[in-house]
């Protein structure tokens, strides 16, 4: 496991705050000789799947966590008098811990959101199993009490957390980023550890991977707060010590504190959760009278064939009825063998609802038009036999992949369909999906220039030189002579463009995807983080 493990780290998914790119975190860990690393983004778990994947690729053990915001009182109290929320780092020991963290952080959004997603003591107690807690940074309840000179309050907080998570599952964090407040309370944290018999753990609040990235992260924070770097670095990040330190650097800072370094390894050894690839997990369609899904699907398809015949849509001019019946049998056998009967029933059902309510429905797009079953269910309006379309382009038993039926509904009435699906499967089983707005090339230039305090005219003169090519990156743009000339024009321009390149592609905000809907068999919070998002 090595001699030290970072347990407090923020990726780009701590939006406009963390500047550690998920793909680079395990590479940096490997470079420092570490064999494990944690991800603890602020209030979210967006980066977890990509983080685990990146760690596996580099042979680094991933530790899944989150730095949650804890409301001083109840998460349901939403007024300024409730005070600023405290920080608390939570790490998953196992699958139970991860599921509890998902539920807790989801409730922080759906029940406790007030400026930030907030948990409270009640949630911490309810979902404490499988989690290890660290007291966090200066914004943690323990440290904030000590900074205010209230040792008794800090002691009460430490003992409460120890009681919530269990004596072996709560640690007092010690940090040193060259900040005076941290130096002042460090002896008090050590005293607290000794008096309460709560172990210490050394962390660095990593927001970027290398010391030289400090200015880039400061610009990122300025973009978030709509401030200018000429006013000074953002509060709390005045130094350039918030980078991913190697073991020797951490030993120099905390080697004299008994157990503080060693406990990082002990904690890492206890955290053994990875997302299990369980393949496709589909919800069940509620069939009438408890019929098997595939039997019900067959009955609907045969009924649909009669309907298409009676309407004249299928007249058997160039093809025999036997061709249609054979194709039906073939498609149904593939659908059944691949386990997608419920999928077709679910799609059929909400399309049928839309048609019954007079909501305009498109004819179907993409490879789904190759399915006769879809045509007979009136999911699509293209007869694949008449137009010689291949079912295998849509669903191929030799290439296991989810069927993809692209449907178009009237934009103004789409919400009616979503509400119908929620009523059918339960609101805790249905959700629209989130999407991330990212800093694309021109946006990265403009946002960075504004944060640097450059004039609009100077920044615009650079942004307009980016070639108008779909998906172009700033590095690609540097191959263009005009843009390269702006880069070489001045040191300020070079700093702007280099910084923008470092930030390009990072998530800027989260909003609601225009069309994607998720339906799950178990409540959503068993699988994913739930958000309350109002932006589209």
NORQUI-V499237 format. One record per residue. N is the residue number from 0. RES is the residue in three letters. SS is DSSP state (alpha for helix, beta for strand, coil for the rest). OMEGA is omega in degrees with one decimal (* if undefined). BURIAL is # if it has 16 or more other ideal C-beta (glycine too) atoms within 10 Angstrom, else .. Layout:
n = <N	N>
res = <RES	RES>
ss = <SS	SS>
omega = <OMEGA	OMEGA>
burial = <BURIAL	BURIAL>
//
This chain:
n = <0	1	2	3	4	5	6	7	8	9	10	11	12	13	14	15	16	17	18	19	20	21	22	23	24	25	26	27	28	29	30	31	32	33	34	35	36	37	38	39	40	41	42	43	44	45	46	47	48	49	50	51	52	53	54	55	56	57	58	59	60	61	62	63	64	65	66	67	68	69	70	71	72	73	74	75	76	77	78	79	80	81	82	83	84	85	86	87	88	89	90	91	92	93	94	95	96	97	98	99	100	101	102	103	104	105	106	107	108	109	110	111	112	113	114	115	116	117	118	119	120	121	122	123	124	125	126	127	128	129	130	131	132	133	134	135	136	137	138	139	140	141	142	143	144	145	146	147	148	149	150	151	152	153	154	155	156	157	158	159	160	161	162	163	164	165	166	167	168	169	170	171	172	173	174	175	176	177	178	179	180	181	182	183	184	185	186	187	188	189	190	191	192	193	194	195	196	197	198	199	200	201	202	203	204	205	206	207	208	209	210	211	212	213	214	215	216	217	218	219	220	221	222	223	224	225	226	227	228	229	230	231	232	233	234	235	236	237	238	239	240	241	242	243	244	245	246	247	248	249	250	251	252	253	254	255	256	257	258	259	260	261	262	263	264	265	266	267	268	269	270	271	272	273	274	275	276	277	278	279	280	281	282	283	284	285	286	287	288	289	290	291	292	293	294	295	296	297	298	299	300	301	302	303	304	305	306	307	308	309	310	311	312	313	314	315	316	317	318	319	320	321	322	323	324	325	326	327	328	329	330	331	332	333	334	335	336	337	338	339	340	341	342	343	344	345	346	347	348	349	350	351	352	353	354	355	356	357	358	359	360	361	362	363	364	365	366	367	368	369	370	371	372	373	374	375	376	377	378	379	380	381	382	383	384	385	386	387	388	389	390	391	392	393	394	395	396	397	398	399	400	401	402	403	404	405	406	407	408	409	410	411	412	413	414	415	416	417	418	419	420	421	422	423	424	425	426	427	428	429	430	431	432	433	434	435	436	437	438	439	440	441	442	443	444	445	446	447	448	449	450	451	452	453	454	455	456	457	458	459	460	461	462	463	464	465	466	467	468	469	470	471	472	473	474	475	476	477	478	479	480	481	482	483	484	485	486	487	488	489	490	491	492	493	494	495	496	497	498	499	500	501	502	503	504	505	506	507	508	509	510	511	512	513	514	515	516	517	518	519	520	521	522	523	524	525	526	527	528	529	530	531	532	533	534	535>
res = <UNK	UNK	UNK	UNK	UNK	UNK	UNK	UNK	UNK	UNK	UNK	UNK	UNK	UNK	UNK	UNK	UNK	UNK	UNK	UNK	UNK	UNK	UNK	UNK	UNK	UNK	UNK	UNK	UNK	UNK	UNK	UNK	UNK	UNK	UNK	UNK	UNK	UNK	UNK	UNK	UNK	UNK	UNK	UNK	UNK	UNK	UNK	UNK	UNK	UNK	UNK	UNK	UNK	UNK	UNK	UNK	UNK	UNK	UNK	UNK	UNK	UNK	UNK	UNK	UNK	UNK	UNK	UNK	UNK	UNK	UNK	UNK	UNK	UNK	UNK	UNK	UNK	UNK	UNK	UNK	UNK	UNK	UNK	UNK	UNK	UNK	UNK	UNK	UNK	UNK	UNK	UNK	UNK	UNK	UNK	UNK	UNK	UNK	UNK	UNK	UNK	UNK	UNK	UNK	UNK	UNK	UNK	UNK	UNK	UNK	UNK	UNK	UNK	UNK	UNK	UNK	UNK	UNK	UNK	UNK	UNK	UNK	UNK	UNK	UNK	UNK	UNK	UNK	UNK	UNK	UNK	UNK	UNK	UNK	UNK	UNK	UNK	UNK	UNK	UNK	UNK	UNK	UNK	UNK	UNK	UNK	UNK	UNK	UNK	UNK	UNK	UNK	UNK	UNK	UNK	UNK	UNK	UNK	UNK	UNK	UNK	UNK	UNK	UNK	UNK	UNK	UNK	UNK	UNK	UNK	UNK	UNK	UNK	UNK	UNK	UNK	UNK	UNK	UNK	UNK	UNK	UNK	UNK	UNK	UNK	UNK	UNK	UNK	UNK	UNK	UNK	UNK	UNK	UNK	UNK	UNK	UNK	UNK	UNK	UNK	UNK	UNK	UNK	UNK	UNK	UNK	UNK	UNK	UNK	UNK	UNK	UNK	UNK	UNK	UNK	UNK	UNK	UNK	UNK	UNK	UNK	UNK	UNK	UNK	UNK	UNK	UNK	UNK	UNK	UNK	UNK	UNK	UNK	UNK	UNK	UNK	UNK	UNK	UNK	UNK	UNK	UNK	UNK	UNK	UNK	UNK	UNK	UNK	UNK	UNK	UNK	UNK	UNK	UNK	UNK	UNK	UNK	UNK	UNK	UNK	UNK	UNK	UNK	UNK	UNK	UNK	UNK	UNK	UNK	UNK	UNK	UNK	UNK	UNK	UNK	UNK	UNK	UNK	UNK	UNK	UNK	UNK	UNK	UNK	UNK	UNK	UNK	UNK	UNK	UNK	UNK	UNK	UNK	UNK	UNK	UNK	UNK	UNK	UNK	UNK	UNK	UNK	UNK	UNK	UNK	UNK	UNK	UNK	UNK	UNK	UNK	UNK	UNK	UNK	UNK	UNK	UNK	UNK	UNK	UNK	UNK	UNK	UNK	UNK	UNK	UNK	UNK	UNK	UNK	UNK	UNK	UNK	UNK	UNK	UNK	UNK	UNK	UNK	UNK	UNK	UNK	UNK	UNK	UNK	UNK	UNK	UNK	UNK	UNK	UNK	UNK	UNK	UNK	UNK	UNK	UNK	UNK	UNK	UNK	UNK	UNK	UNK	UNK	UNK	UNK	UNK	UNK	UNK	UNK	UNK	UNK	UNK	UNK	UNK	UNK	UNK	UNK	UNK	UNK	UNK	UNK	UNK	UNK	UNK	UNK	UNK	UNK	UNK	UNK	UNK	UNK	UNK	UNK	UNK	UNK	UNK	UNK	UNK	UNK	UNK	UNK	UNK	UNK	UNK	UNK	UNK	UNK	UNK	UNK	UNK	UNK	UNK	UNK	UNK	UNK	UNK	UNK	UNK	UNK	UNK	UNK	UNK	UNK	UNK	UNK	UNK	UNK	UNK	UNK	UNK	UNK	UNK	UNK	UNK	UNK	UNK	UNK	UNK	UNK	UNK	UNK	UNK	UNK	UNK	UNK	UNK	UNK	UNK	UNK	UNK	UNK	UNK	UNK	UNK	UNK	UNK	UNK	UNK	UNK	UNK	UNK	UNK	UNK	UNK	UNK	UNK	UNK	UNK	UNK	UNK	UNK	UNK	UNK	UNK	UNK	UNK	UNK	UNK	UNK	UNK	UNK	UNK	UNK	UNK	UNK	UNK	UNK	UNK	UNK	UNK	UNK	UNK	UNK	UNK	UNK	UNK	UNK	UNK	UNK	UNK	UNK	UNK	UNK	UNK	UNK	UNK	UNK	UNK	UNK	UNK	UNK	UNK	UNK	UNK	UNK	UNK	UNK	UNK	UNK	UNK	UNK	UNK	UNK	UNK	UNK	UNK	UNK	UNK	UNK	UNK	UNK	UNK	UNK	UNK	UNK	UNK>
ss = <coil	coil	coil	coil	coil	beta	coil	coil	beta	coil	beta	coil	coil	coil	coil	coil	coil	coil	coil	beta	coil	alpha	alpha	alpha	alpha	alpha	alpha	alpha	alpha	alpha	alpha	coil	coil	coil	coil	beta	beta	beta	beta	coil	coil	beta	coil	coil	coil	coil	coil	alpha	alpha	alpha	alpha	alpha	alpha	alpha	alpha	alpha	alpha	alpha	coil	coil	beta	beta	beta	beta	beta	beta	beta	beta	beta	beta	coil	coil	coil	coil	coil	coil	coil	coil	coil	alpha	alpha	alpha	coil	coil	coil	beta	beta	beta	beta	beta	beta	beta	coil	coil	alpha	alpha	alpha	alpha	alpha	alpha	alpha	alpha	alpha	alpha	alpha	alpha	alpha	alpha	alpha	alpha	coil	coil	coil	coil	coil	coil	coil	beta	beta	coil	alpha	alpha	alpha	alpha	alpha	alpha	coil	coil	coil	coil	beta	beta	beta	beta	coil	coil	coil	coil	coil	beta	alpha	alpha	alpha	alpha	alpha	alpha	alpha	coil	coil	coil	alpha	alpha	alpha	alpha	alpha	alpha	alpha	alpha	alpha	alpha	alpha	alpha	alpha	alpha	alpha	coil	alpha	alpha	alpha	beta	beta	beta	beta	beta	coil	coil	coil	coil	coil	alpha	alpha	alpha	alpha	alpha	alpha	alpha	alpha	alpha	alpha	alpha	alpha	alpha	alpha	alpha	alpha	alpha	coil	coil	coil	beta	beta	beta	coil	coil	coil	beta	coil	beta	coil	coil	alpha	alpha	alpha	alpha	alpha	alpha	alpha	alpha	alpha	alpha	alpha	alpha	alpha	alpha	alpha	coil	coil	coil	alpha	alpha	alpha	coil	coil	coil	coil	coil	coil	coil	coil	coil	coil	coil	beta	coil	coil	coil	alpha	alpha	alpha	alpha	alpha	alpha	alpha	alpha	coil	coil	coil	coil	coil	coil	coil	alpha	alpha	alpha	alpha	alpha	alpha	alpha	alpha	alpha	coil	coil	coil	coil	coil	coil	coil	coil	coil	coil	coil	coil	coil	coil	coil	coil	coil	alpha	alpha	alpha	coil	coil	alpha	alpha	alpha	alpha	alpha	alpha	alpha	alpha	alpha	alpha	alpha	alpha	alpha	alpha	alpha	alpha	alpha	alpha	alpha	coil	coil	coil	coil	coil	coil	coil	coil	coil	alpha	alpha	alpha	alpha	alpha	alpha	alpha	alpha	alpha	alpha	alpha	alpha	alpha	alpha	alpha	alpha	alpha	coil	coil	coil	alpha	alpha	alpha	alpha	alpha	alpha	alpha	alpha	alpha	alpha	alpha	alpha	alpha	alpha	alpha	alpha	coil	coil	coil	coil	beta	coil	coil	coil	beta	alpha	alpha	alpha	alpha	alpha	coil	alpha	alpha	alpha	alpha	alpha	coil	coil	coil	coil	coil	coil	coil	coil	coil	coil	coil	coil	coil	coil	alpha	alpha	alpha	coil	coil	beta	coil	coil	beta	coil	coil	coil	coil	coil	coil	beta	coil	coil	beta	coil	alpha	alpha	alpha	alpha	alpha	alpha	alpha	alpha	alpha	alpha	alpha	alpha	alpha	alpha	alpha	coil	coil	coil	coil	beta	beta	beta	beta	beta	beta	beta	beta	beta	coil	coil	alpha	alpha	alpha	alpha	alpha	alpha	alpha	alpha	alpha	alpha	alpha	alpha	coil	coil	coil	alpha	alpha	alpha	alpha	alpha	alpha	alpha	alpha	coil	coil	coil	coil	coil	coil	coil	coil	coil	coil	alpha	alpha	alpha	alpha	coil	coil	coil	alpha	alpha	alpha	alpha	alpha	alpha	alpha	alpha	alpha	coil	alpha	alpha	alpha	alpha	alpha	alpha	alpha	alpha	alpha	alpha	alpha	alpha	alpha	coil	coil	coil	beta	beta	beta	beta	beta	beta	beta	beta	beta	beta	beta	beta	beta	coil	coil	coil	coil	alpha	alpha	alpha	coil	coil	coil	coil	coil	coil	coil	coil	coil	coil>
omega = <-178.7	-174.6	180.0	178.0	174.7	-176.6	-176.8	-172.2	-177.4	178.2	178.3	178.9	160.3	-161.5	178.8	179.7	176.8	-179.9	175.0	178.1	-176.3	-176.1	-176.0	-176.3	-179.6	176.9	177.7	177.7	179.8	179.7	-179.1	179.3	179.3	-178.4	178.1	177.0	-179.5	171.5	-176.3	-178.9	-178.5	169.1	-176.7	176.7	-175.8	-170.4	-171.2	-178.0	-179.9	179.2	179.5	179.6	-179.8	179.3	178.4	-178.6	-177.4	-178.9	179.9	178.5	178.2	174.5	-174.5	179.2	-179.8	170.9	-174.8	174.5	-176.9	178.2	179.8	176.6	-178.0	176.0	-179.2	176.6	-175.9	176.1	-175.1	-179.3	-179.5	177.3	179.6	179.1	177.1	173.7	176.2	-179.8	178.0	-179.2	-176.8	175.1	-172.2	-178.5	177.5	178.7	-179.9	179.0	177.2	178.0	176.3	-178.5	-178.4	-177.4	175.2	177.7	177.4	177.9	-171.5	-178.7	-170.2	-173.9	172.3	-172.1	176.7	176.1	-172.4	168.7	174.3	-176.5	-179.6	178.1	179.3	179.6	-176.6	-173.1	-175.5	-175.0	176.8	-177.4	170.1	-177.8	173.8	-169.8	173.4	-170.1	178.2	179.2	176.1	-176.9	-179.3	-177.1	-179.0	177.4	178.9	178.1	178.7	178.6	-177.6	-177.8	-178.5	178.9	177.8	-179.7	177.9	-179.8	-179.2	-179.4	178.2	178.3	178.4	178.6	-178.2	-172.4	-177.5	-172.8	-177.3	-173.3	175.2	-177.7	175.6	-179.2	169.4	-177.8	176.3	178.6	-179.1	179.8	-173.6	-178.5	178.6	178.6	-177.9	-174.5	-177.4	177.9	-179.9	176.5	178.2	178.1	179.7	178.6	-178.2	-176.5	-176.4	-177.5	177.5	-174.6	175.2	171.0	-178.1	176.8	168.5	-177.0	-171.4	175.0	175.2	-168.9	-178.8	-177.4	-176.3	-179.7	-175.0	-178.4	178.3	178.8	177.5	176.5	178.5	178.0	178.1	176.1	-180.0	-173.5	-178.7	179.0	-178.4	-177.0	178.2	176.8	-177.6	179.0	179.9	-178.7	-179.3	-179.9	-176.6	-179.3	178.1	-175.7	-175.8	-178.0	-178.3	-176.4	176.0	-174.8	-179.1	178.9	179.6	177.8	178.2	-178.3	-167.7	-177.0	-177.1	-179.3	-171.0	174.7	-171.9	177.9	-176.7	-178.0	176.4	179.6	179.6	178.5	-179.3	179.6	-178.8	-178.5	-173.3	178.3	168.4	179.5	-179.5	176.9	-178.0	179.9	-178.3	177.4	-176.2	172.8	178.4	175.6	-179.3	-177.5	178.5	175.8	176.3	179.0	171.8	-175.6	-177.0	176.3	179.6	178.2	179.6	-178.6	178.8	-179.0	-180.0	175.2	178.2	177.2	177.8	179.8	178.9	177.7	-175.8	179.0	-179.0	-180.0	174.3	-175.8	179.3	178.2	-176.3	-177.4	-178.9	176.9	178.9	177.6	179.9	-179.3	177.6	179.5	178.1	-178.7	179.9	-177.5	-179.5	179.4	178.1	-179.6	-179.8	-178.5	180.0	174.6	-174.5	178.3	179.4	179.6	-179.0	179.2	179.5	179.7	177.6	-174.2	-177.3	173.1	178.1	176.9	-179.3	-179.6	-178.0	-179.3	178.8	177.6	-178.6	-179.4	178.5	-177.6	-176.5	-177.7	173.1	-172.8	179.3	178.5	178.3	-177.0	174.7	176.7	179.0	179.8	-178.3	175.5	-177.3	169.8	175.3	-179.4	178.2	178.2	-174.6	179.0	178.3	-176.5	174.4	-179.9	-175.2	174.2	-175.5	175.6	-180.0	-176.7	-174.8	-177.7	179.3	179.1	-173.4	176.2	179.7	171.2	-176.0	179.0	-179.2	-178.8	175.8	176.0	177.0	-176.0	-174.5	-176.5	-179.2	-178.9	177.9	179.6	178.6	179.4	177.8	-179.2	178.1	179.4	-176.2	-171.9	-178.6	-176.3	178.3	178.0	-173.6	178.1	166.3	-177.3	179.7	173.6	-177.8	167.9	-176.8	177.7	175.8	-170.1	-176.4	178.7	179.3	178.3	-175.7	-179.9	179.8	178.9	178.7	179.7	177.6	179.2	178.7	-179.2	-179.7	-178.6	-179.8	179.6	-179.8	179.7	177.1	-177.1	-177.7	177.8	176.5	-178.7	-178.4	178.3	-177.8	176.2	-178.0	175.4	-180.0	177.2	174.9	-178.0	-179.8	175.2	178.5	-176.1	-177.3	179.6	177.9	178.4	177.1	178.5	-176.7	-173.7	-178.5	177.1	179.3	178.3	179.8	178.1	179.2	-174.9	178.2	178.9	179.1	177.3	-179.8	-177.2	-175.2	177.9	179.2	177.9	-178.9	-179.0	177.5	-179.9	-178.6	176.8	-175.0	-172.1	-169.4	176.8	176.0	172.5	-175.7	178.0	175.2	176.4	-174.3	-175.3	172.0	-174.0	-170.0	175.3	177.1	179.0	165.6	-177.6	-179.3	-178.1	172.6	*>
burial = <.	.	.	#	#	#	#	#	#	#	#	#	#	#	#	#	#	#	#	#	#	#	.	#	#	#	#	#	#	.	.	#	.	#	#	#	#	#	#	#	#	#	#	#	#	#	#	#	.	#	#	#	.	#	#	.	.	#	.	#	#	#	#	#	#	#	#	#	#	#	#	#	.	.	#	.	.	.	.	.	.	#	.	.	#	#	#	#	#	#	#	#	#	.	.	.	#	#	#	#	#	#	#	#	#	#	#	#	#	.	#	#	#	#	.	.	#	#	#	#	#	.	#	#	.	.	#	#	.	#	#	#	#	#	#	#	#	#	#	#	#	#	#	#	#	#	#	.	.	.	.	.	.	#	#	.	#	#	#	#	#	#	.	#	#	.	.	.	#	#	#	#	#	#	#	#	#	.	#	.	.	#	.	.	#	#	.	#	#	#	.	#	#	.	.	#	.	#	#	#	#	#	#	#	#	#	#	#	#	.	.	.	#	#	#	#	#	#	#	#	#	#	#	#	.	.	#	.	#	.	.	.	#	#	.	#	#	.	.	#	#	#	#	#	#	.	#	.	#	#	#	.	#	#	.	.	#	.	.	#	#	.	#	#	#	.	#	#	.	.	#	.	#	#	.	.	.	.	.	.	.	#	#	.	#	.	#	.	.	.	.	.	#	#	.	#	#	#	.	#	#	.	.	#	#	.	.	#	.	.	.	.	.	#	.	.	.	.	.	.	.	.	.	#	.	.	#	#	.	.	#	#	.	#	#	#	.	#	.	#	#	#	#	#	#	#	#	#	#	#	#	.	#	#	.	.	.	.	#	.	#	.	.	#	.	.	#	#	#	#	#	#	#	#	#	#	#	#	#	#	.	#	#	#	#	.	.	.	#	.	#	.	.	#	#	.	.	.	.	.	.	.	#	.	#	.	#	.	#	.	.	.	.	#	.	.	#	.	.	#	#	#	.	#	#	.	.	#	#	#	#	#	.	#	#	.	.	.	#	#	#	#	#	#	#	#	#	#	#	#	#	#	.	#	.	.	.	#	#	.	.	#	#	.	#	#	.	.	.	.	.	#	.	#	.	.	#	#	.	#	.	.	#	.	.	#	#	.	.	.	.	.	#	.	.	#	#	.	#	#	#	#	#	#	#	#	#	#	.	#	.	#	.	.	.	.	.	.	#	#	.	.	.	#	#	.	#	#	#	#	#	.	#	.	.	.>
//
